[in-house]
């Protein structure tokens, strides 16, 4: 694997500011460091900053190993990049020197608006202000600033150093030159930028929503079980089935995302969150992190399905091809709606689903192939 080219001169930032040093903030910081940038962190929690440094060190060590560097060279490679990490005690200090600021704080609109109001007051006019939000309206965040034209979304996927996709979210007031510059930066960082409109769920989190919602509908009806549904999708080339994915992500996280997108789109019945998710969350069965979700886990290994789940017997039993057809049809229908609304082109939606959600084929590509 070739090391990404260092950013030098031109329109690319020498210094990147990151608000929030958690998992995503640290991952984004690592990406910027590997591209040759300096990274300045701000976090209200000093322990989070130290934790971010440790995550970056661990991530860079893994990357050095993948690059095949010998021990001494690997240590020097990691050290050189870590020396370009700093932190500041205030948001003002960060915005005063960075050319691109990426906010990666909690998914709370009021908090993000406060952060962006402060950034806007301090940062020079040509500084790009970006949010890594996965669910909130970028336009509503930008309303807190006096110059909304420079506010965009840069939605990295977790883990940021590994995942190729970055959704570049352009709200209505975004300056096209700012969007173009952000696309150039993300590409120079070795990622694949996909520009999309500022609509609930952007591309991936919206279009891929039927992957879990339709699976839950099938389960609710009793037409197939958890393991059957997961196996049907894995057999079609998906890296994991919908229930495995929800257990890995966290059922509470998935439910929150599903609810936010459903409400943001006007509560369409096709995307209504499942009562099964609500029952599991209320019971504290959140997936791998609690030892039980749709499956039960012991010592990190799956040992069976959750016995708490009870679904009605159904006269109709779906076989694997029918399960896949129903779920993929739901994804394709949502992709069509998103394209019609101008969220992104069919080609970019296909690309985003392949890179951001591990689909073996994009939803428009799938319609062109026999099932």
N, C-alpha and C positions, 0 to 999 in steps of 0.2 A: 504493500500500500504506500503510495506516495504521500509525503507530507504536504499539506496545503501550502500554497505559496503565501509568503508573508505580504501583508498589505503595505504598500510603499507609495507615498505621494498621491497625486491625483485627488480623487474625490473620496477616498477611503479614510476612515477615522484612525488616527494614531492612538486615541484614548477613548475607551468605552466605559461609560458609567452604568452600574447595575444597582437598582434599588431592590434589596431582598437577596440574602445570601443562602437561601434554602436550596433544596434539591435542584429546582429549575434554574434559579439564579446562578448557582455554582456551575451547572452544566453549560449554560450560555457563556459564562465567563471562560470556561475551558475552551470552548469553540473559538472565542475571540483571541485568546492567548495563542492558540495553535496557528492562527492566521497572522500573528505578528503584532497584535495590538497590546497596549497597556490596558489594564482593567482596574477600575476603582469601584469598590463596593461601599454601599451604605446600608446598614440595617440597624433597627432600634435595639436589637439584641446582640451584644458583643459576642456572646457564645455562638450565635448563629454565624457570625463572620468567621470565627475560628473553625466552626464545623464546615463552612464553605471552603476554606483553605484546605482542610483535610480531604474533602471530596475531590477538589481539583487535583491535589497531589496524587491521590489514588487513581483518578482518571487518567492523568498524564502518565503515570507509571504503567498502566495497562496499555496505553497507546504506544509508549516507547517499546514495549514488548512486541506489540503487533508490527511495529516498524522494523523489528529484528535488530535493534541496537544492542551492542554488547554492554556489559554492566557499567563500566566507567562512562561510556558514551551516553548510556541511558540516564545515568545520574546527572550528568552535565546538561543533557537535553531538558530534563524535568526542572532542574534548578534554575536554568536560564529563564524559563517561562514563569516559574513561581516568583522570581525576582521582579516580574512586571505586574505583580498583584499588590494593590494598596487598598486601604480603607480610610474613610473620612468620618468624622463624628456628626456631620450634618448633611442633609440633602443639599443645602446651599453649596457646600464645599464641593460636592460631586458635580453638580450642574455647572459650576463655574469653570471647569476645565475639560469636561468631556465634549466630544463632537457628536456622539450618539449616546442617548440615555435609554436604557431598557428597564422598565419597571416590571418586577416579578414578585410583587407582594401578594397578600391574601386576596381571594376573589370576593372583595367587598367594594361596591361601587363608591360609597362615601369615602372610604380610605383612599382609593385610587384617585378620586377627584381632588382630595386634599394634597396628595403627593404631586399631582400634575399642576395644581395651582401654584405650588411652591417652585417647582421646576421652571414653570413658565415665567415667573417673576425674576428668576436669576439667570437662566440660560440665555446665551446670545441668540440673536434672531435666526442664525443658520444651523442651530443645533436641532437634530431630529429627536423628538420625544416619542418613544414607542412603548406600548404595553404588551405584555405577554399573555394577556387574558385569553382564556379559552371559551368563555361563556358570556362575558358582559359586552354591552354595546360600546364600541370604540368612540362613536360619536358622542355618547353621553359622557364619557370620560373627558373628551376634548372640549366639551362645553364649559369645563372649569377653567379653561385657559383663554387668554386674550388673542392667541394666534392659533386657532384650531387647524389651520392649513398644514402645520408641521407635525400634527399628532396622527400616528398610524398604529396599527397592530402588527406585531411580529410574533406570531404564535408558533413557538418551537414545540416539538413533541418530545416526550420523555422516553428514554434518556437523550438529552439534547446532543451530546457528542456523537451519538450513534445514529440517531434518526436523521434521514436525509432531508425531510420536508420541512419547510417553514412557510406558513401561510402569511402573506403580506396583505394585511387587511386595510382597505382604502375606504374610509368613511366619505360621505358626500362632499365634505369641505376640504378634504386632503388635497394639497398642492400636487399635481401630477409630477413635478420635478422632484419633490420629496419622495414620492413613491418610487420613481425611477432610481433615485440614488440608493434607497433602501434595497431595492432588487439587486443593484450592482454590488452592494456591500455583502449581502447574503450569498450571492454567487461567488464572490471572491473568498468568502469563508469556507467554500467547499460544500455548501448546501444547495438545495434546489428550491428557489423561491417560486411560489405560486400566488399570483395576485387575485384577490377575491373581494367581493363587496361586503360591507358591514351588515350582515344579516345573522340572525340567531344561529349559533353553531358553526358559522362560517361554512367551510366545505365539509371537512371530514366528520366533525361531530354531529352535523345535521344529516348528511347523506347516508352515513353509516348507522344512523339511529335504528332503522328497521332490522339491522343485524341482531340486535338484542330484543327489540320490541316484538317483532314477528315471532322470534323464538319463544318469547314469553307467552304470546297469544296461543301458540301451538301447545305449549305446556298447560296453560289454563284450560284448554279444551279437552285435554286428556288424549289427544291424537298421537302423541309421542312423548317419550320421557327425556329427562335431562341428558343422559349419556347418549341416547340414540340421536338426539339433535346435534350434540357436539361432534359425534363421530361422522355424521352426514356432511357437516361443513369441512371437517378436517380432510375427509376423503376427496373433497373437491379442490384441495390445495391451500386452504386457509391454515395459518400457523396454529390456531386454536379455535375451538368452538365458542359460541356466544356465552355459555355459562362458565366455561373456563376463564374467558376474558373478564367477565364481571367479577368473578372471585379474585382474579389477579389485581384488577383495578381497585376493587372495593365496591360492594353493592351500594353503600351509602353515597359514594362518589358518583357512581353511574346513575342512581336515582336522582341526585341533585342536578346532574347534567341533563337528564331526560326531562325533568320538570321545568328547568329553565328554558330549554329549547321549545318545549310544548307551549309554555305560557308566552314566550316571545313571538311565536308564530300564530297566536290567537287561539290556542287550545284545540287544534284539529284532532278529531277522534282517532285518526290513523296513528298518531304519535302519543296518545295518552299513556302515561306511565302505568305500569302493571301493579295491581294490588299485591302480587306475589313479592315484588321488591319491597313494598311497604311493610308487609308482614315480617320479612326477614330482617329488615332494618330495625323494626320495633323490638324484635327478639334479640338484637345484638349479633345476629349471624351475618357478618359483613364480608365474609370470604376468607382468604388465606390468612389475613392479619389477625383474625379472631379464632382461627382453627375450624371454622364452619361457615359455609355459605350455601351454595347449591350442592357442594360436595363437603364431605368431612375430611379433615386433615390430621395427621399425627406425625410429629417430627418433620413437618414440612412436606410430607408425602400424602397424596390422596388415597383415602382408604374406603371410600364409598360415597353414596349420595346422602344428602341431608334427610334424615327420617322425619323431620318436621314438615317437609313438603308433602302435601296431599292434594292430588288433582282428581277430577271426576273421571270415571270410566267413560270411554267414547266408543260409539258404534263404528266410527271411522278411525282406521289406523293408517297413518301416513308412512310410506316407505321412504328411504333415503333420498331418492330423486325428487319425490314430492315435497319433502322438507326443504331441500335446496331450492327448488323452483319457487316455493312460496316466499322464502326469505330473500332470494335474489330478485324476485319480482318487486318486492317491497322496496329494496334498495334502488332498483332501476327507476321505479316510479318517483321516489324522492329526488333522485338525481335529475330526472326530467323536470320536476317542479323547480328545483334550484337553478337549472340552466335557463328555464323560461323567465325566472325572476331576475336574471342577470347576475347571479352570485358568481358564476364563472362559466367559461365555455365547456362544452362536453369533453374536449381533449384535456383541459386542465383538471376537470373533475375526475376523469379516469386516472390521470397522473397522481393526483392527491390521494385517492383511495388506495392506489398501489403502494405509494411511499409512506403514507401516514397511518394506514390501517392494515397493511399486509395483505390486501386483496390480490389473488393471483391474476385477476383481470379487472379492469375498470367496469363500471356498470353499463356504459355505452358499448364498450368492447364486448361485454357478455351478451348483449342483445344481438350482436352480429355473428355469434357462434352457436352451433347446435348444443343443447344441454346434454 
